[in-house]
Amino acid sequence: MSAFIYGTGLQWKLDFRKQDVLISFYLIPLVMFAVMGGVLSSIMPDMQDTIIQSMTIFGVSMGAFTGLPPSLVQIYGTDIKNVYKANGIPLSVGVITHFISAFIHLFIMSMIIFFVAPLLFDAAPPANLPLYFGSLAMFIASSLAIGSALGVWIKDHAKVSMIAQLFFLPSVMLSGIMMPADMLPSVFSYIGRAVPATWGKLLMTSDVFSLGYFVPQLIMFGIATLACVVALSRNVKA
């Protein structure tokens, strides 16, 4: 157990040395928060009520779908996975340590937005803080689970980056963080329901817990986790 904790802490520190991770987890999300936060709050005054949630969802989606998968491809798409096997290290360790490390990074990024948004844009903090932070944790976990599945199934950097956009773009354009979801054509609204961002936005902006918003994220987390298990089993036998 101590070795696993050490490995997770080491991975978290190593992530700070990876330029692509810092860009996906911190730089782009926070720059977009500074730019788009000012634009959205000026043209849509009502956006101040949800700007924390919207910009957080953008940042988490960016990190989970464009930052995490390439890092996993570096393990499961190369001979590094053979090093794991040769040393008797379960292949699942790579996914789990990257998942936990990414979770911590994205939670820190979310906290920066949470504390800075009221100062910069007079954003209103969530009314129900326990619900907000619980919803945030569920949203980060479900998004990272999908990102992990992409990283262990797809063995090519170019392909994983392209397929990740199929999750990232709907998370930004069709989840309701940039414009109200009811303004979208019905077909796009249904597509948006296939990503955690839509349900995360609904739950993170709610004053009371809704099982109808929580369960879809839980289902996505479960399906993505199962996909990771199947992919890792195939890698063990390969």
N, C-alpha and C positions, 0 to 999 in steps of 0.2 A: 504493500500500500504506500509506504514511504517513497519507494522508487517511482511509483506512478505519479504521486504528488510532485516529486522532484522533476519528472519528465514534463509534466504540465507546466510547471513554473518556468522550466528552461525553454519550452516552446513559446510561452508568452513573451519571454525576453528576446528570443530569436526573431520573433515577428517584428520587433522594433528595428531590426537590422534589414528587413526586407522592404525595399522601396515601394514595390507594388502593393504590399499590404498596408503600409502607412498611407499611401495615396487613396486606396479603396476604403479603408476604415476611418480615416481621419480627414485628410486634406480635401478631397472632393466633397464629402458630405458637409463639412464645416464651411467651405467656401460657398457651396450652393445655399447653405443655410443663411449665410451673411448676405448674399446677393438676392436670392429669391424671397427670403424673409422680408427684406425691405420692400421689394416690388409688390409682393402679394398683400402685405399689410397696408400699403399705400393705395392700391387700386381697389381692394376689397376690405374695408374696415372690419367686417365681421370675421375675417380670417384671423384676427388677433385671438379669437376664442379657441382656435384649433391649430395655430401655427406651430406650437410645440409638437403636437402629435404628427402633423403632416411632415415637418422637416425631419423628425425622428424616423418616421417610416421610410422616407427617402434614403436616409443614411444607412439604416439597417439593411434595406434591400440592396443598396449598392455594395455593402461589405459582404453580405451573405451570398449574393449571386455573381459578383465580379471579383471579389477578393479571395474567398475561401476555396472555390473549386480549383483554380490554377495551382494553389499550394498543395492540394491533395494529389493532383496529377503528377507533381514532381516526385511523389512517393509511389503511387500505384500505377503510374504510366511509365516508370523507369525501373532500373535494376535495384533501386533502393529497397523495394519490397522484398527482394531476395536476401538483402542484409538482415531484414527483420526475421525471415524464416531461418536463416543460418544461425542466428543467435537465440532462437527459440522465443522470440518476442511475438505475441499475437498480432496479426495484422490490424485488428480492431484498435490497437493502442494509438496508431497514427491518426485515425479518424477522431477518436475520443479526445486526444490531447489538442488537436487542431480545433475541434468543436468548442471545448472549454475556453481555450485561449481566445478564439474569435468572439465568444460570448462576452468575455470580460472586456475586450477592446470595444465592442459595439455598445456595451452598457456604459462604459466611460464616455464614449462619444455622445450617447443619449443624455447623460447627465450634464455634459457641457451645454448642450442645447437647452436642457431644462432650466438651468440656472442663468444662462446668458440671454435667452429670448425675452424674458420680462424686462431686462435692462436695456436691450437694444430696440425692441419693437413694442414695448408695453404689452407683451403677450399675457393672456390670462392663464394662470396655472390651472391644472386639472382640479375639478371640484372634489373628486374622491381620490385622494392620493394612494391609499392602499390598492384600490382597484386599478389605478393607472399603472403602478409599478408591477403589479401581478400580470396585467395585460401585456405590458412591455416585455416581461420575461417570457411569456408564452409566445408572443410574436417573434422575438429574437430566436427562440428555440425552434419554432416551426420553420422559419426562413433558413436557419443554418442547417436544419435537417435536410431540406431540399438541396441546398448548396453542397452538402456532404455527399448526397446521392449522386449528384452530377459529377463530383470530383472522383468518386471511386468507380463509376461506370464508364466514363469517357476518358480515354487514355491519350488524347491529343489536345495540346494547348489551344490550337486554333478552333477546333470543334467545340471544346468546352466553353470557350469565350463566346462563340456564336450562339450556342444553345442556351447559355445563361441569359442572353438578351431576351429570349422568349419568356423568361420569368421576370426579369428586371423591368422591361418596358411596360408590360401590363400593370406591374406594381406601382409605377409612377403615373402612367397615363389613365388607367382604368379603375383605380382603387378609390377615387374621390378625394385625393389629397391636393390635386391641382384645381379641380372643378367639382361641383356637386355631382355625385354619381347619377342622380335622377335626370341630369341634363344629357347624359350619354344615350345613344341609340341602344335599344334593348339587347341587341346581339353583343355589343361591347360590354354592356353591364353584366351579361352572363359570363363572358370571358374573364372579366375582372374578378368574379367569384372564385376562380380557380387558383388564385394566389393568396397567400396569407395576409398581404397588405390590406386588402379590402375588409376582411374580418377584423384585423388588428385595428384599423382606423375606427370601425364601428364600436369596438369594445373599449378602446382607449379614450374615446370621446364620450362614453356613456357615464352617467352618474350612478347607475346600478348595474350589477352583474347580470349578463344575459347569457344563458346557456346556448342560445341559438347563434351567438357570435363566437363563443368559445369552442364549441364542438367541431366546427369545420377546421379550425386550426389544429385541434388535437388529432383529427383524422389525417390531415396532411402530414403532421409530425409522425404518426404511426406508419403511414404508407411509405414515407421517405426513409424511416428507420429500417423498415422491412427490406426496402430496396438496397440499403447499405449492407444489411446482413447477407442477402443473397449474393451481392457483388463480392463481398469479402470471402464468402464460401467458395465462389468460383476461382478467386485468386489463390486460395489455399491449395486447391486441387490442381491449379495450372502448373 
